[in-house]
Amino acid sequence: MNIRNLLSPEEIKAVTQKSDWRAARIVLFDWAIILGSFYLMASYPNPLTIILGLCLLGARQLGLGIIVHETGHRTLFASNKVNDFVGTWLSGYWVFSNKDAYMRVHLKHHQDAGTDLDPDLSNYKSYPITHTSLKRKFTRDLTGQVGWRRIKSIYRGLKNIGQLDDENRTYLLRSVSLNAVMLFVLAAFGHAWLYAVWVAAFMTTHMMIVRIRQIAEHAGVPDHFDTDPRKNTRTLYINPLERLFIAPHRVNYHLEHHMLASVPIYRLEKLHRILMNKGYYDDVTFQRGYYNLLKGVTVPG
């Protein structure tokens, strides 16, 4: 069913309307948490604050990635120019995310979700997996093994910068430049070591949070090969702590995003309530919390 046929024109307008104020709050919130984490660790440097900083920074790095996603869909701000600026200079470049390249693959994911042509299928098609297998995956994430591969790919890009096309060369040089600015500013305040925490978070907690997000969105769903989003995509009910440390910016409402990709992320919950009230989800079970989710996508072994 085309979801637009289920909604009235007024409802479509209500859920697709863009709000520059709400969009700006998302960007400001991410950077407030990032700067607050740096301040906390600089003011009270001890193992507990550093562990907390690693967790907060890893989640906010995902938050910046979500901003890349939203601006790539042109749904965060009303202006496409503002979306492009925010999706690069205020988010993507800081976490080495090339918005244009990402969206080329991501739009194909939307087009082919529920089929074997989905480019993201390899991230979740093997679920359910054993407890032991999931533990190994998380161990590789938290020990930096997966992140180290990402760092090496960045290094290879820099080593072969002259062989890259203009788009990738520009993205990589700007990403390195902004990260150098972060290091310089932190060093100017006498805390250059905080940049090492930023990189460590990128290599560890960030990688695990990204994996959990992928699992939550499409792993262990009723049918990977049914084009009905209610069968191949998941929305998860979460609490405020999970929102802070795992799923920024209401990204847990992923089913609604696949229903209508033109809905800004800050209106996905509203769309969810509308569809619930219309009975569209009567046959859908919504899980609560990431702990229950991970139990549901694993088997003994």
SULFENQUI-V814750 format. One record per backbone hydrogen bond with DSSP energy under -0.5 kcal/mol. NH is the residue of the N-H (numbers start at 0). CO is the residue of the C=O. Records with the same first field share a line. If there is no record, write none. Layout:
# SULFENQUI-V814750
NH=CO, CO
This chain:
# SULFENQUI-V814750
2=0
4=1
5=2
6=2
11=7
12=8
13=9
14=10
15=11
16=12
22=18
23=19
24=20
25=21
26=22
27=23
28=24
29=25
30=26
31=27
32=28
33=29
34=30
35=31
36=32
37=33
38=34
39=35
40=36
41=37
42=38
43=39
45=43
49=45
50=46
51=47
52=48
53=49
54=50
55=51
56=52
57=53
58=54
59=55
60=56
61=57
62=58
63=59
64=60
65=61
66=62
67=63
68=64
69=65
70=66
71=67
72=68
73=70
74=69
75=69
82=78
83=79
84=80
85=81
86=82
87=83, 84
88=84
89=84
92=87
93=90
94=90, 91
95=92
96=91
97=95
98=96
101=97
102=98
103=99
104=100
105=101
106=102
107=103
108=104
109=105
110=106
111=107
112=108
114=111
117=111, 114
120=117
122=119
123=120
124=120
126=123
127=296
128=296
130=298
133=129
134=130
135=131
136=132
137=133
138=134
139=135
140=136
141=137
142=138
143=140
144=139
145=139
146=202
147=143
148=144
149=145
150=146
151=147
152=148
153=149
154=150
155=151
156=152
157=153
158=154
159=155
160=157
162=159
163=159, 160
168=164
169=165
170=166
171=167
172=168
173=169
174=170
175=171
176=172
177=173
178=174
179=175
180=176
181=177
182=178
183=179
184=180
185=181
186=182
187=183
188=184
189=186
190=185
193=190
194=191
195=191, 192
196=192
197=193
198=194
199=195
200=196
201=197
202=198
203=199
205=200
207=203
208=204
209=205
210=206
211=207
212=208
213=209
214=210
215=211
216=212
217=213
218=213, 214
219=123
220=217
222=230
225=222
228=226
230=227
231=227
232=228
233=216
235=251
236=286
242=238
243=239
244=240
245=241
246=241
249=246
250=247
252=249
253=233, 251
256=252
257=253
258=254
259=255
262=259
263=14, 261
266=263
267=264
270=266
271=267
272=268
273=269
274=270
275=271
276=272
277=273
278=275
279=274
280=274
281=278
283=280
285=283
286=284
288=236, 286
292=288
293=289
294=290
295=291
296=292
297=294
298=128
